[in-house]
Amino acid sequence: MSLKVYLVLLALLAVERLSELLRAASNRRWALARGAVESGHGVHRLMVTFHCLFFVSCAAETVLFRPPFPGWLGWLALVVALLAQALRAWVIATLGPRWNTRVLVVPGLAPVRAGPYCWIRHPNYLAVALEIVAVPLIHGCWRTALSFSLMHIPLLAARIRVEERAMGPGYQDLMDRQPRFVPRSSRPRSAP
């Protein structure tokens, strides 16, 4: 894959992120109209900044260091990035207007247990983690893959704490048996 093709891919992913922010804004209005309570404003700002810097870092590392396309590793990273996109699309389709980049809890709505949520608690965060590793490695940007993966760990931990706390004790009781990121080999039985 050439440098130009990789930069176009990054641009397309950035446009996708912008469209997701627009969708999130619309979904936020939907949730607030239903009495949603928002939590974690500071974490949200950090996450938006982190993702913007991630794209800048991918492009900058490619342009400044001109790493060669890594062959089979680049193609494998592309497949992982595409699978992460598919997982994110599945998450968004499953949650519908409840999907958001912010932590919004609409009173009275039960946690979603359909789609990828049958297997794990945080499929969207799994998709993001996979992307942070895979997207830079498509063109050999190992510095960005390593540094942003390491920076993502505490940021994601903070976001999950905010989200799970906001969902309340009923969510904790219901989801405690559900793994956060690594699915079980078989579909878990529904809670009674």
Backbone as JSON Lines, residues from 0, in Angstrom:
{"i":0,"aa":"M","n":[0.86,-1.18,0.0],"ca":[0.0,0.0,0.0],"c":[0.9,1.24,0.0]}
{"i":1,"aa":"S","n":[0.59,2.17,-0.87],"ca":[1.41,3.37,-0.97],"c":[1.07,4.35,0.14]}
{"i":2,"aa":"L","n":[1.97,5.31,0.35],"ca":[1.78,6.36,1.34],"c":[0.49,7.13,1.06]}
{"i":3,"aa":"K","n":[0.25,7.47,-0.2],"ca":[-0.95,8.24,-0.56],"c":[-2.22,7.46,-0.25]}
{"i":4,"aa":"V","n":[-2.23,6.19,-0.56],"ca":[-3.4,5.36,-0.28],"c":[-3.65,5.3,1.23]}
{"i":5,"aa":"Y","n":[-2.6,5.15,2.01],"ca":[-2.74,5.11,3.47],"c":[-3.29,6.43,4.0]}
{"i":6,"aa":"L","n":[-2.79,7.55,3.49],"ca":[-3.28,8.86,3.94],"c":[-4.75,9.06,3.56]}
{"i":7,"aa":"V","n":[-5.16,8.55,2.41],"ca":[-6.57,8.61,2.03],"c":[-7.4,7.76,2.99]}
{"i":8,"aa":"L","n":[-6.89,6.58,3.34],"ca":[-7.58,5.72,4.31],"c":[-7.74,6.45,5.65]}
{"i":9,"aa":"L","n":[-6.7,7.1,6.11],"ca":[-6.78,7.87,7.36],"c":[-7.84,8.97,7.24]}
{"i":10,"aa":"A","n":[-7.85,9.65,6.11],"ca":[-8.83,10.72,5.9],"c":[-10.25,10.17,5.94]}
{"i":11,"aa":"L","n":[-10.46,9.01,5.31],"ca":[-11.79,8.39,5.33],"c":[-12.21,8.01,6.76]}
{"i":12,"aa":"L","n":[-11.27,7.47,7.53],"ca":[-11.57,7.13,8.92],"c":[-11.87,8.39,9.74]}
{"i":13,"aa":"A","n":[-11.16,9.47,9.47],"ca":[-11.41,10.73,10.18],"c":[-12.8,11.27,9.83]}
{"i":14,"aa":"V","n":[-13.18,11.17,8.56],"ca":[-14.53,11.6,8.16],"c":[-15.59,10.74,8.85]}
{"i":15,"aa":"E","n":[-15.3,9.45,8.95],"ca":[-16.24,8.56,9.65],"c":[-16.4,9.01,11.1]}
{"i":16,"aa":"R","n":[-15.29,9.34,11.76],"ca":[-15.35,9.81,13.15],"c":[-16.18,11.09,13.26]}
{"i":17,"aa":"L","n":[-16.0,12.0,12.32],"ca":[-16.79,13.23,12.33],"c":[-18.27,12.93,12.16]}
{"i":18,"aa":"S","n":[-18.6,12.01,11.27],"ca":[-20.01,11.63,11.1],"c":[-20.56,10.98,12.36]}
{"i":19,"aa":"E","n":[-19.71,10.23,13.07],"ca":[-20.15,9.64,14.33],"c":[-20.42,10.72,15.38]}
{"i":20,"aa":"L","n":[-19.6,11.77,15.4],"ca":[-19.85,12.87,16.34],"c":[-21.17,13.56,16.03]}
{"i":21,"aa":"L","n":[-21.5,13.7,14.74],"ca":[-22.79,14.29,14.37],"c":[-23.94,13.38,14.81]}
{"i":22,"aa":"R","n":[-23.79,12.08,14.59],"ca":[-24.81,11.13,15.03],"c":[-24.95,11.17,16.54]}
{"i":23,"aa":"A","n":[-23.82,11.24,17.23],"ca":[-23.85,11.29,18.7],"c":[-24.58,12.54,19.19]}
{"i":24,"aa":"A","n":[-24.37,13.67,18.51],"ca":[-25.06,14.9,18.9],"c":[-26.57,14.76,18.73]}
{"i":25,"aa":"S","n":[-26.99,14.14,17.64],"ca":[-28.42,13.89,17.42],"c":[-28.97,12.94,18.48]}
{"i":26,"aa":"N","n":[-28.21,11.87,18.75],"ca":[-28.65,10.9,19.76],"c":[-28.66,11.52,21.16]}
{"i":27,"aa":"R","n":[-27.76,12.46,21.41],"ca":[-27.73,13.16,22.7],"c":[-29.02,13.95,22.88]}
{"i":28,"aa":"R","n":[-29.45,14.65,21.84],"ca":[-30.72,15.39,21.91],"c":[-31.88,14.44,22.2]}
{"i":29,"aa":"W","n":[-31.89,13.27,21.54],"ca":[-32.92,12.25,21.77],"c":[-32.92,11.83,23.24]}
{"i":30,"aa":"A","n":[-31.73,11.55,23.77],"ca":[-31.62,11.08,25.16],"c":[-32.01,12.17,26.15]}
{"i":31,"aa":"L","n":[-31.55,13.38,25.94],"ca":[-31.87,14.47,26.87],"c":[-33.37,14.76,26.87]}
{"i":32,"aa":"A","n":[-34.02,14.62,25.72],"ca":[-35.47,14.82,25.65],"c":[-36.22,13.77,26.46]}
{"i":33,"aa":"R","n":[-35.57,12.66,26.76],"ca":[-36.16,11.59,27.56],"c":[-35.64,11.58,29.0]}
{"i":34,"aa":"G","n":[-35.02,12.68,29.4],"ca":[-34.58,12.84,30.78],"c":[-33.23,12.25,31.1]}
{"i":35,"aa":"A","n":[-32.39,12.03,30.1],"ca":[-31.07,11.43,30.33],"c":[-30.23,12.29,31.25]}
{"i":36,"aa":"V","n":[-29.39,11.6,32.02],"ca":[-28.41,12.25,32.88],"c":[-27.05,11.98,32.25]}
{"i":37,"aa":"E","n":[-26.26,13.06,32.09],"ca":[-24.94,12.93,31.46],"c":[-23.85,12.94,32.52]}
{"i":38,"aa":"S","n":[-22.88,12.07,32.35],"ca":[-21.74,11.96,33.27],"c":[-20.44,12.0,32.48]}
{"i":39,"aa":"G","n":[-19.35,12.34,33.17],"ca":[-18.02,12.2,32.58],"c":[-17.67,13.21,31.52]}
{"i":40,"aa":"H","n":[-18.05,14.47,31.69],"ca":[-17.72,15.5,30.69],"c":[-16.21,15.57,30.44]}
{"i":41,"aa":"G","n":[-15.42,15.54,31.51],"ca":[-13.97,15.65,31.37],"c":[-13.37,14.49,30.6]}
{"i":42,"aa":"V","n":[-13.85,13.29,30.87],"ca":[-13.34,12.11,30.16],"c":[-13.71,12.18,28.68]}
{"i":43,"aa":"H","n":[-14.9,12.67,28.38],"ca":[-15.32,12.79,26.98],"c":[-14.39,13.73,26.23]}
{"i":44,"aa":"R","n":[-14.1,14.88,26.82],"ca":[-13.19,15.84,26.16],"c":[-11.82,15.21,25.93]}
{"i":45,"aa":"L","n":[-11.32,14.48,26.92],"ca":[-10.02,13.81,26.76],"c":[-10.06,12.79,25.63]}
{"i":46,"aa":"M","n":[-11.16,12.05,25.54],"ca":[-11.26,11.02,24.49],"c":[-11.32,11.66,23.1]}
{"i":47,"aa":"V","n":[-12.06,12.75,22.95],"ca":[-12.13,13.41,21.65],"c":[-10.74,13.93,21.27]}
{"i":48,"aa":"T","n":[-10.05,14.55,22.21],"ca":[-8.69,15.06,21.96],"c":[-7.75,13.91,21.61]}
{"i":49,"aa":"F","n":[-7.84,12.83,22.36],"ca":[-7.01,11.64,22.12],"c":[-7.19,11.13,20.69]}
{"i":50,"aa":"H","n":[-8.44,10.99,20.25],"ca":[-8.7,10.45,18.92],"c":[-8.24,11.41,17.82]}
{"i":51,"aa":"C","n":[-8.39,12.7,18.04],"ca":[-7.88,13.66,17.05],"c":[-6.36,13.54,16.94]}
{"i":52,"aa":"L","n":[-5.69,13.5,18.08],"ca":[-4.23,13.37,18.08],"c":[-3.77,12.04,17.49]}
{"i":53,"aa":"F","n":[-4.57,11.01,17.65],"ca":[-4.25,9.7,17.08],"c":[-4.14,9.79,15.56]}
{"i":54,"aa":"F","n":[-5.12,10.41,14.93],"ca":[-5.08,10.54,13.47],"c":[-3.91,11.43,13.03]}
{"i":55,"aa":"V","n":[-3.67,12.49,13.76],"ca":[-2.54,13.37,13.45],"c":[-1.23,12.6,13.57]}
{"i":56,"aa":"S","n":[-1.12,11.78,14.61],"ca":[0.1,11.01,14.83],"c":[0.32,9.98,13.73]}
{"i":57,"aa":"C","n":[-0.74,9.3,13.32],"ca":[-0.62,8.32,12.22],"c":[-0.08,9.01,10.97]}
{"i":58,"aa":"A","n":[-0.68,10.14,10.62],"ca":[-0.27,10.87,9.41],"c":[1.15,11.41,9.55]}
{"i":59,"aa":"A","n":[1.44,11.99,10.72],"ca":[2.77,12.59,10.93],"c":[3.87,11.54,10.89]}
{"i":60,"aa":"E","n":[3.64,10.4,11.55],"ca":[4.66,9.35,11.54],"c":[4.9,8.85,10.12]}
{"i":61,"aa":"T","n":[3.84,8.71,9.35],"ca":[3.97,8.24,7.98],"c":[4.77,9.23,7.13]}
{"i":62,"aa":"V","n":[4.43,10.51,7.26],"ca":[5.09,11.53,6.44],"c":[6.52,11.79,6.9]}
{"i":63,"aa":"L","n":[6.75,11.86,8.21],"ca":[8.07,12.21,8.72],"c":[9.07,11.06,8.64]}
{"i":64,"aa":"F","n":[8.63,9.85,8.99],"ca":[9.55,8.71,9.04],"c":[9.51,7.84,7.79]}
{"i":65,"aa":"R","n":[8.47,8.01,6.98],"ca":[8.32,7.25,5.74],"c":[8.59,5.75,5.93]}
{"i":66,"aa":"P","n":[7.89,5.13,6.88],"ca":[8.12,3.69,7.05],"c":[7.65,2.93,5.81]}
{"i":67,"aa":"P","n":[8.35,1.88,5.47],"ca":[7.91,1.1,4.31],"c":[6.64,0.31,4.67]}
{"i":68,"aa":"F","n":[5.83,0.03,3.67],"ca":[4.66,-0.81,3.9],"c":[5.15,-2.16,4.42]}
{"i":69,"aa":"P","n":[4.6,-2.65,5.56],"ca":[5.15,-3.84,6.19],"c":[4.68,-5.18,5.62]}
{"i":70,"aa":"G","n":[4.19,-5.21,4.41],"ca":[3.82,-6.49,3.78],"c":[2.67,-7.17,4.47]}
{"i":71,"aa":"W","n":[2.86,-8.45,4.83],"ca":[1.78,-9.24,5.41],"c":[1.26,-8.64,6.7]}
{"i":72,"aa":"L","n":[2.12,-8.0,7.51],"ca":[1.66,-7.36,8.74],"c":[0.72,-6.2,8.43]}
{"i":73,"aa":"G","n":[1.03,-5.44,7.38],"ca":[0.15,-4.35,6.96],"c":[-1.21,-4.85,6.5]}
{"i":74,"aa":"W","n":[-1.21,-5.94,5.74],"ca":[-2.48,-6.5,5.28],"c":[-3.28,-7.07,6.44]}
{"i":75,"aa":"L","n":[-2.59,-7.73,7.38],"ca":[-3.27,-8.25,8.57],"c":[-3.87,-7.1,9.39]}
{"i":76,"aa":"A","n":[-3.1,-6.03,9.56],"ca":[-3.59,-4.86,10.3],"c":[-4.81,-4.25,9.6]}
{"i":77,"aa":"L","n":[-4.8,-4.23,8.28],"ca":[-5.95,-3.71,7.54],"c":[-7.19,-4.57,7.8]}
{"i":78,"aa":"V","n":[-7.02,-5.88,7.8],"ca":[-8.15,-6.78,8.08],"c":[-8.68,-6.54,9.49]}
{"i":79,"aa":"V","n":[-7.78,-6.41,10.47],"ca":[-8.2,-6.14,11.85],"c":[-8.93,-4.8,11.94]}
{"i":80,"aa":"A","n":[-8.42,-3.78,11.26],"ca":[-9.07,-2.47,11.27],"c":[-10.47,-2.55,10.64]}
{"i":81,"aa":"L","n":[-10.6,-3.3,9.57],"ca":[-11.92,-3.46,8.93],"c":[-12.87,-4.24,9.83]}
{"i":82,"aa":"L","n":[-12.37,-5.26,10.51],"ca":[-13.21,-6.0,11.46],"c":[-13.65,-5.1,12.62]}
{"i":83,"aa":"A","n":[-12.77,-4.23,13.07],"ca":[-13.12,-3.29,14.13],"c":[-14.22,-2.34,13.64]}
{"i":84,"aa":"Q","n":[-14.13,-1.91,12.37],"ca":[-15.17,-1.05,11.81],"c":[-16.51,-1.79,11.76]}
{"i":85,"aa":"A","n":[-16.46,-3.05,11.38],"ca":[-17.69,-3.85,11.32],"c":[-18.29,-4.01,12.73]}
{"i":86,"aa":"L","n":[-17.44,-4.24,13.72],"ca":[-17.93,-4.37,15.09],"c":[-18.57,-3.06,15.54]}
{"i":87,"aa":"R","n":[-17.93,-1.93,15.25],"ca":[-18.49,-0.64,15.62],"c":[-19.85,-0.42,14.94]}
{"i":88,"aa":"A","n":[-19.95,-0.76,13.66],"ca":[-21.22,-0.61,12.94],"c":[-22.3,-1.47,13.58]}
{"i":89,"aa":"W","n":[-21.93,-2.66,14.01],"ca":[-22.88,-3.57,14.68],"c":[-23.35,-2.95,16.0]}
{"i":90,"aa":"V","n":[-22.41,-2.38,16.74],"ca":[-22.74,-1.72,18.01],"c":[-23.72,-0.58,17.77]}
{"i":91,"aa":"I","n":[-23.42,0.28,16.8],"ca":[-24.26,1.44,16.51],"c":[-25.65,1.0,16.07]}
{"i":92,"aa":"A","n":[-25.71,-0.02,15.23],"ca":[-27.01,-0.53,14.77],"c":[-27.8,-1.14,15.94]}
{"i":93,"aa":"T","n":[-27.1,-1.84,16.83],"ca":[-27.77,-2.47,17.97],"c":[-28.32,-1.43,18.94]}
{"i":94,"aa":"L","n":[-27.55,-0.4,19.23],"ca":[-27.98,0.6,20.2],"c":[-28.94,1.63,19.61]}
{"i":95,"aa":"G","n":[-28.91,1.82,18.31],"ca":[-29.8,2.8,17.69],"c":[-29.58,4.18,18.31]}
{"i":96,"aa":"P","n":[-30.65,4.88,18.7],"ca":[-30.49,6.22,19.24],"c":[-29.83,6.26,20.62]}
{"i":97,"aa":"R","n":[-29.62,5.11,21.23],"ca":[-28.96,5.06,22.54],"c":[-27.44,5.12,22.4]}
{"i":98,"aa":"W","n":[-26.91,4.92,21.18],"ca":[-25.46,4.96,20.99],"c":[-24.99,6.4,21.12]}
{"i":99,"aa":"N","n":[-23.85,6.58,21.79],"ca":[-23.3,7.92,21.93],"c":[-21.83,7.86,22.27]}
{"i":100,"aa":"T","n":[-21.14,8.96,22.0],"ca":[-19.75,9.09,22.41],"c":[-19.68,9.62,23.84]}
{"i":101,"aa":"R","n":[-20.81,10.07,24.35],"ca":[-20.91,10.58,25.71],"c":[-21.56,9.52,26.59]}
{"i":102,"aa":"V","n":[-21.45,9.7,27.9],"ca":[-22.12,8.8,28.84],"c":[-23.45,9.44,29.19]}
{"i":103,"aa":"L","n":[-24.52,8.89,28.63],"ca":[-25.88,9.37,28.86],"c":[-26.74,8.19,29.3]}
{"i":104,"aa":"V","n":[-27.4,8.35,30.42],"ca":[-28.26,7.29,30.94],"c":[-29.69,7.81,30.97]}
{"i":105,"aa":"V","n":[-30.56,7.15,30.19],"ca":[-31.97,7.5,30.17],"c":[-32.66,6.67,31.26]}
{"i":106,"aa":"P","n":[-33.3,7.34,32.21],"ca":[-33.96,6.61,33.3],"c":[-35.0,5.62,32.77]}
{"i":107,"aa":"G","n":[-34.99,4.44,33.37],"ca":[-35.99,3.44,33.03],"c":[-35.63,2.53,31.87]}
{"i":108,"aa":"L","n":[-34.59,2.82,31.13],"ca":[-34.2,1.94,30.02],"c":[-33.25,0.86,30.54]}
{"i":109,"aa":"A","n":[-33.59,-0.38,30.27],"ca":[-32.74,-1.5,30.7],"c":[-31.49,-1.55,29.83]}
{"i":110,"aa":"P","n":[-30.4,-2.09,30.38],"ca":[-29.19,-2.26,29.56],"c":[-29.47,-3.14,28.34]}
{"i":111,"aa":"V","n":[-28.82,-2.81,27.24],"ca":[-28.98,-3.58,26.01],"c":[-28.23,-4.9,26.16]}
{"i":112,"aa":"R","n":[-28.91,-5.99,25.83],"ca":[-28.3,-7.32,25.92],"c":[-28.34,-8.03,24.57]}
{"i":113,"aa":"A","n":[-28.58,-7.3,23.49],"ca":[-28.68,-7.88,22.15],"c":[-27.39,-7.62,21.37]}
{"i":114,"aa":"G","n":[-27.34,-8.15,20.15],"ca":[-26.18,-7.92,19.28],"c":[-24.89,-8.34,19.95]}
{"i":115,"aa":"P","n":[-23.84,-7.53,19.82],"ca":[-22.56,-7.91,20.42],"c":[-22.58,-7.87,21.94]}
{"i":116,"aa":"Y","n":[-23.59,-7.22,22.51],"ca":[-23.72,-7.15,23.97],"c":[-24.14,-8.49,24.57]}
{"i":117,"aa":"C","n":[-24.51,-9.45,23.74],"ca":[-24.77,-10.82,24.22],"c":[-23.48,-11.46,24.74]}
{"i":118,"aa":"W","n":[-22.36,-11.04,24.19],"ca":[-21.09,-11.69,24.5],"c":[-20.18,-10.87,25.39]}
{"i":119,"aa":"I","n":[-20.17,-9.55,25.21],"ca":[-19.28,-8.71,26.02],"c":[-19.98,-7.41,26.41]}
{"i":120,"aa":"R","n":[-19.5,-6.81,27.49],"ca":[-20.08,-5.56,28.0],"c":[-19.73,-4.34,27.16]}
{"i":121,"aa":"H","n":[-18.54,-4.3,26.62],"ca":[-18.05,-3.1,25.95],"c":[-17.51,-3.37,24.55]}
{"i":122,"aa":"P","n":[-18.36,-3.81,23.62],"ca":[-17.86,-4.12,22.28],"c":[-17.32,-2.9,21.53]}
{"i":123,"aa":"N","n":[-17.89,-1.72,21.77],"ca":[-17.39,-0.52,21.09],"c":[-15.96,-0.21,21.53]}
{"i":124,"aa":"Y","n":[-15.69,-0.38,22.81],"ca":[-14.34,-0.11,23.32],"c":[-13.34,-1.14,22.8]}
{"i":125,"aa":"L","n":[-13.81,-2.37,22.61],"ca":[-12.94,-3.38,21.99],"c":[-12.61,-2.96,20.56]}
{"i":126,"aa":"A","n":[-13.6,-2.47,19.82],"ca":[-13.36,-2.01,18.45],"c":[-12.34,-0.88,18.43]}
{"i":127,"aa":"V","n":[-12.48,0.07,19.35],"ca":[-11.54,1.2,19.4],"c":[-10.13,0.71,19.72]}
{"i":128,"aa":"A","n":[-10.01,-0.18,20.7],"ca":[-8.68,-0.7,21.08],"c":[-8.02,-1.41,19.9]}
{"i":129,"aa":"L","n":[-8.79,-2.19,19.16],"ca":[-8.25,-2.88,17.98],"c":[-7.79,-1.87,16.92]}
{"i":130,"aa":"E","n":[-8.58,-0.83,16.72],"ca":[-8.21,0.19,15.74],"c":[-6.93,0.92,16.13]}
{"i":131,"aa":"I","n":[-6.78,1.21,17.39],"ca":[-5.61,1.97,17.83],"c":[-4.32,1.18,17.58]}
{"i":132,"aa":"V","n":[-4.41,-0.12,17.65],"ca":[-3.25,-0.95,17.32],"c":[-3.13,-1.11,15.8]}
{"i":133,"aa":"A","n":[-4.25,-1.43,15.15],"ca":[-4.19,-1.84,13.75],"c":[-4.0,-0.71,12.76]}
{"i":134,"aa":"V","n":[-4.71,0.4,12.93],"ca":[-4.66,1.46,11.91],"c":[-3.23,1.97,11.67]}
{"i":135,"aa":"P","n":[-2.45,2.24,12.72],"ca":[-1.07,2.68,12.45],"c":[-0.21,1.59,11.8]}
{"i":136,"aa":"L","n":[-0.45,0.34,12.21],"ca":[0.39,-0.75,11.7],"c":[0.11,-1.08,10.24]}
{"i":137,"aa":"I","n":[-1.01,-0.59,9.7],"ca":[-1.29,-0.8,8.28],"c":[-0.12,-0.27,7.44]}
{"i":138,"aa":"H","n":[0.48,0.82,7.9],"ca":[1.61,1.37,7.16],"c":[2.89,1.43,7.99]}
{"i":139,"aa":"G","n":[3.01,0.53,8.98],"ca":[4.26,0.42,9.72],"c":[4.51,1.51,10.74]}
{"i":140,"aa":"C","n":[3.5,2.19,11.19],"ca":[3.66,3.27,12.18],"c":[3.64,2.69,13.59]}
{"i":141,"aa":"W","n":[4.67,1.95,13.92],"ca":[4.7,1.24,15.2],"c":[4.8,2.21,16.38]}
{"i":142,"aa":"R","n":[5.41,3.36,16.21],"ca":[5.52,4.34,17.31],"c":[4.13,4.8,17.74]}
{"i":143,"aa":"T","n":[3.28,5.12,16.78],"ca":[1.92,5.54,17.09],"c":[1.13,4.38,17.68]}
{"i":144,"aa":"A","n":[1.25,3.2,17.1],"ca":[0.52,2.04,17.62],"c":[0.88,1.78,19.08]}
{"i":145,"aa":"L","n":[2.16,1.8,19.39],"ca":[2.61,1.51,20.74],"c":[2.24,2.64,21.71]}
{"i":146,"aa":"S","n":[2.58,3.87,21.38],"ca":[2.35,4.97,22.32],"c":[0.87,5.21,22.56]}
{"i":147,"aa":"F","n":[0.05,5.19,21.52],"ca":[-1.38,5.45,21.72],"c":[-2.07,4.26,22.38]}
{"i":148,"aa":"S","n":[-1.62,3.05,22.14],"ca":[-2.19,1.9,22.85],"c":[-1.92,2.03,24.35]}
{"i":149,"aa":"L","n":[-0.71,2.42,24.71],"ca":[-0.37,2.58,26.13],"c":[-1.14,3.74,26.76]}
{"i":150,"aa":"M","n":[-1.29,4.85,26.03],"ca":[-2.05,5.99,26.56],"c":[-3.54,5.68,26.66]}
{"i":151,"aa":"H","n":[-4.02,4.79,25.81],"ca":[-5.44,4.46,25.78],"c":[-5.88,3.67,27.01]}
{"i":152,"aa":"I","n":[-4.98,2.9,27.59],"ca":[-5.35,2.03,28.71],"c":[-5.92,2.83,29.88]}
{"i":153,"aa":"P","n":[-5.21,3.84,30.43],"ca":[-5.81,4.57,31.56],"c":[-7.02,5.4,31.16]}
{"i":154,"aa":"L","n":[-7.03,5.91,29.94],"ca":[-8.17,6.69,29.48],"c":[-9.42,5.81,29.38]}
{"i":155,"aa":"L","n":[-9.26,4.64,28.83],"ca":[-10.38,3.71,28.71],"c":[-10.84,3.22,30.09]}
{"i":156,"aa":"A","n":[-9.89,2.97,30.97],"ca":[-10.26,2.55,32.34],"c":[-11.1,3.63,33.02]}
{"i":157,"aa":"A","n":[-10.71,4.89,32.86],"ca":[-11.48,5.99,33.45],"c":[-12.87,6.07,32.83]}
{"i":158,"aa":"R","n":[-12.95,5.93,31.52],"ca":[-14.25,6.0,30.84],"c":[-15.17,4.87,31.3]}
{"i":159,"aa":"I","n":[-14.63,3.66,31.42],"ca":[-15.46,2.53,31.85],"c":[-15.95,2.74,33.28]}
{"i":160,"aa":"R","n":[-15.08,3.25,34.15],"ca":[-15.52,3.53,35.54],"c":[-16.68,4.52,35.55]}
{"i":161,"aa":"V","n":[-16.55,5.6,34.78],"ca":[-17.61,6.61,34.72],"c":[-18.9,5.98,34.2]}
{"i":162,"aa":"E","n":[-18.79,5.23,33.12],"ca":[-19.97,4.64,32.48],"c":[-20.66,3.63,33.39]}
{"i":163,"aa":"E","n":[-19.89,2.72,33.96],"ca":[-20.51,1.68,34.79],"c":[-21.09,2.27,36.08]}
{"i":164,"aa":"R","n":[-20.44,3.29,36.62],"ca":[-20.98,3.97,37.8],"c":[-22.29,4.68,37.45]}
{"i":165,"aa":"A","n":[-22.33,5.33,36.3],"ca":[-23.52,6.05,35.87],"c":[-24.7,5.11,35.64]}
{"i":166,"aa":"M","n":[-24.42,3.91,35.16],"ca":[-25.49,2.95,34.89],"c":[-26.13,2.43,36.18]}
{"i":167,"aa":"G","n":[-25.42,2.5,37.29],"ca":[-26.01,2.17,38.58],"c":[-25.86,0.72,38.99]}
{"i":168,"aa":"P","n":[-26.3,0.41,40.21],"ca":[-26.13,-0.93,40.76],"c":[-26.89,-2.01,40.0]}
{"i":169,"aa":"G","n":[-28.04,-1.67,39.42],"ca":[-28.78,-2.68,38.64],"c":[-27.98,-3.17,37.46]}
{"i":170,"aa":"Y","n":[-27.27,-2.25,36.81],"ca":[-26.41,-2.61,35.69],"c":[-25.3,-3.53,36.18]}
{"i":171,"aa":"Q","n":[-24.68,-3.16,37.29],"ca":[-23.59,-3.97,37.85],"c":[-24.07,-5.38,38.13]}
{"i":172,"aa":"D","n":[-25.23,-5.5,38.77],"ca":[-25.75,-6.83,39.1],"c":[-26.03,-7.65,37.84]}
{"i":173,"aa":"L","n":[-26.6,-7.0,36.84],"ca":[-26.95,-7.69,35.6],"c":[-25.72,-8.06,34.78]}
{"i":174,"aa":"M","n":[-24.73,-7.19,34.75],"ca":[-23.61,-7.38,33.84],"c":[-22.36,-7.99,34.48]}
{"i":175,"aa":"D","n":[-22.38,-8.2,35.79],"ca":[-21.19,-8.75,36.45],"c":[-20.74,-10.08,35.85]}
{"i":176,"aa":"R","n":[-21.67,-10.86,35.34],"ca":[-21.31,-12.16,34.75],"c":[-20.84,-12.04,33.3]}
{"i":177,"aa":"Q","n":[-20.96,-10.84,32.75],"ca":[-20.6,-10.59,31.35],"c":[-19.15,-10.1,31.27]}
{"i":178,"aa":"P","n":[-18.29,-10.76,30.5],"ca":[-16.92,-10.26,30.37],"c":[-16.89,-8.89,29.69]}
{"i":179,"aa":"R","n":[-15.89,-8.08,30.03],"ca":[-15.82,-6.73,29.47],"c":[-15.39,-6.73,28.01]}
{"i":180,"aa":"F","n":[-14.36,-7.48,27.65],"ca":[-13.78,-7.37,26.32],"c":[-13.6,-8.68,25.57]}
{"i":181,"aa":"V","n":[-13.3,-9.75,26.25],"ca":[-13.0,-11.02,25.58],"c":[-14.22,-11.92,25.68]}
{"i":182,"aa":"P","n":[-14.87,-12.2,24.56],"ca":[-16.08,-13.02,24.6],"c":[-15.8,-14.45,25.06]}
{"i":183,"aa":"R","n":[-16.8,-15.01,25.65],"ca":[-16.72,-16.44,26.0],"c":[-16.84,-17.26,24.72]}
{"i":184,"aa":"S","n":[-16.47,-18.52,24.81],"ca":[-16.52,-19.37,23.63],"c":[-17.97,-19.74,23.24]}
{"i":185,"aa":"S","n":[-18.9,-19.6,24.18],"ca":[-20.29,-19.85,23.86],"c":[-21.12,-18.69,24.4]}
{"i":186,"aa":"R","n":[-22.28,-18.52,23.82],"ca":[-23.17,-17.42,24.22],"c":[-23.69,-17.68,25.65]}
{"i":187,"aa":"P","n":[-23.55,-16.69,26.53],"ca":[-24.04,-16.87,27.88],"c":[-25.57,-16.9,27.92]}
{"i":188,"aa":"R","n":[-26.07,-17.6,28.94],"ca":[-27.51,-17.61,29.12],"c":[-27.98,-16.28,29.66]}
{"i":189,"aa":"S","n":[-29.2,-15.91,29.29],"ca":[-29.77,-14.66,29.78],"c":[-29.97,-14.73,31.27]}
{"i":190,"aa":"A","n":[-29.82,-13.58,31.9],"ca":[-30.04,-13.5,33.35],"c":[-31.51,-13.67,33.63]}
{"i":191,"aa":"P","n":[-31.86,-14.32,34.77],"ca":[-33.27,-14.52,35.1],"c":[-33.98,-13.2,35.36]}
